């Protein structure tokens, strides 16, 4: 369990930076199990909560303390995303390898049937609970193919000797099946989160985009003099609609580029309509949850 971080720790930052450094070192180990990754994710959540609780009881709060707090929280959000991504990768690898082994061994009995049911349950749970990356969805499709081969009593004649080989196969297939429409919708979600000033979820949304999409969006924003890291790190970076609008113009313009093939920023009038729709949607949600 994480101890409460004291006010003096915020001022010096040594303890926080040390914990973050240790977490980074742990996540660099490729042999971490799903259980260990789960433990690390809980540790990150605990550290983040501990910092929040300590800040709430601290008075007065200097500007330097607040800036340091926000920077460390952003770092922890990034680490949490990385940790959960690694956890999902491991889980998907585990399911796919088990399905492949069952299909290769090809033994139809009660034990096999039970294992197939377990794999199907795990796959369904992942689909319901997680937003899987394209590569992981392809890995799951491979697992489904192995299960289908088993149920059709067709033994597979070759087998990948490692997870790496399966991943390479998934990457090759997924590179040909990029779902631009889904990325486009994710960008709309990102715009909505920024409008709602939900910077923590916006950070997750941004880092869940494919690497190429992150780079492209970052480039487009930098051309407008906007730093996406600064925008996420502090609510003060976007206080007014006037400052938010140029950012939304780029994000939505890029969203349209993915579908239409060319980048064109929407006008400020179009952004105002977009924000109006978001406001109405937000109001509908509040009424529905009343």
Buried (B, 14 or more C-beta within 10 A) or exposed (E): EBEEBBBEBBEEBEBBBEBBEEBEEBBEEEEBEBEBBBBBBEBBBEBBEBBEEBBEEBEEEEEEBBEBBBBBBBBBBBBBBBBBBBBBBBBBBBBBBBBBEBBBEEEEEEEBEEBBEEBBEBBEEBEEEBBBBBBBBBBBBBBBBBBEBBEEEEEBEEBBEEBEEBBEBBEEBBEEEBBEEEBBBBBBBBBBBBBEEBBBBBBBBBBBBBEEBBEBBBEBBEEEEBEBEEBBBBEEBBEEEEEBBBBBBBBBBBBBBBEEEEEEBBEBEBBEEBBEEBEEEEEEEEEEEE
